[in-house]
Amino acid sequence: MIIQDANVKGLKTDLYHLDQTAEKLGFVRWQWEYYRATYDAKFVDSTGDYYLRFNVRATSGKLENPETELVLEDAYIGRATFPHGLDYSSEVPANILKAARQKLADLRKALNG
């Protein structure tokens, strides 16, 4: 499920600032290659584990350099499936969705501030 009202798509930052900010907010940069990366934050509920995810793309430089300029893409959330993967079509509990939106608002504020 893409979180349409996240308002993070299009934000620009450098890799160092994003890594520092994301880590403070509970995001982990799991997947990355030279020109793109994925950041995840885990939420646990009685119905399962959910991951809030956003992608970034390099606009200049490579992700091995802390000064690389990045642009954020859509934020989305999905339910973890066994043995690995995310189901983006499953319903997300309201409390998880509310917490995810708050985390994205905190991210937006930290990157804009």
Residue pairs with C-beta under 8 A, 6 or more apart in sequence:
1 76
1 77
1 78
1 88
1 89
1 92
2 74
2 75
2 76
3 52
3 74
3 75
3 76
3 77
3 97
3 100
3 101
3 104
5 101
6 54
6 74
6 75
6 101
6 104
6 108
7 104
7 108
8 54
8 72
8 75
8 104
8 107
8 108
8 111
9 72
9 73
9 74
9 75
10 71
10 72
11 71
11 72
11 108
11 111
11 112
12 59
12 69
12 70
12 71
12 72
13 21
13 69
13 70
13 72
13 111
14 66
14 67
14 68
14 69
14 70
15 61
15 63
15 65
15 66
15 67
15 68
15 70
16 66
16 67
17 111
18 39
18 56
18 70
18 111
19 29
19 66
21 107
21 110
21 111
22 28
22 29
22 39
22 107
24 110
25 41
25 103
25 106
25 107
25 110
26 41
26 42
26 103
27 39
27 40
27 41
27 52
27 103
27 107
28 39
28 40
28 41
29 37
29 38
29 39
30 38
30 39
30 40
31 37
31 38
32 38
32 63
33 63
34 58
34 62
34 63
34 64
35 57
35 58
35 62
35 63
36 55
36 56
36 57
36 58
36 63
37 55
37 56
37 63
37 70
38 53
38 54
38 55
38 56
39 53
39 54
39 55
39 56
40 51
40 52
40 53
41 51
41 52
41 53
41 100
41 103
42 49
42 50
42 51
42 52
43 49
43 50
43 51
43 52
43 96
43 99
43 100
44 50
45 93
45 95
45 96
47 79
47 93
48 79
48 80
49 79
49 80
50 77
50 78
50 79
50 80
50 92
50 93
50 96
50 100
51 77
51 78
51 80
51 86
52 75
52 76
52 77
52 100
52 103
52 104
53 75
53 76
53 77
53 78
53 86
54 72
54 73
54 74
54 75
54 76
54 104
55 72
55 73
55 74
56 70
56 71
56 72
56 73
57 70
57 71
57 73
58 68
58 69
58 70
59 69
59 70
59 71
60 68
60 69
61 67
61 68
61 69
62 68
72 111
75 100
75 104
76 88
77 88
77 92
77 96
77 97
77 100
78 86
78 87
78 88
78 90
79 86
79 87
79 90
79 92
80 86
80 87
81 87
92 100
